[in-house]
């Protein structure tokens, strides 16, 4: 455990901060902005398993980055924290809500999807999508590692599947994904600025 404390502490900080701010934004009484889809995507319930695999997957991939390049991992953590702060400010300033399908629970897939909808209800934290935001940021840092091309490609494909799953299980709209990408770029630029500034000071 001591060997991996430099990984566990910052990762737990990111996950706890995200969960804490998620809970706080849910408690604030806000006037939601209802968003209607401009583009309708097909509904594929089985992709909920891909959607929910995001949680262990980001942990595993972040650990790979940590093992490959600790400085890169430090930048990743800063980028994720910045993205969480930006997102939750948006959830408060411009809270959004969308319609999600009514699920008839008659098998394991519908049970998991219905449970996912209940845990992650459609209010406040739609825009940007945190699933997509983290996926974009971690994908960027994976590309910066010295992993072989095949491994990088497989990881990026899986992140792409996660992003698609947010749309195809109707957890998010296309605008949520677009803003997740924009916020990821902003977070990466801020991180780059902070590290460059620190380097110049040293």
PyMOL commands that set and color helices and strands:
alter all, ss='L'
color gray80, all
select helices_A, chain A and resi 2-27+45-52+54-68+70-93+108-119+130-144+149-168+174-201
alter helices_A, ss='H'
color red, helices_A
select strands_A, chain A and resi 33-34+96-97+123-124
alter strands_A, ss='S'
color yellow, strands_A
deselect
rebuild
show_as cartoon
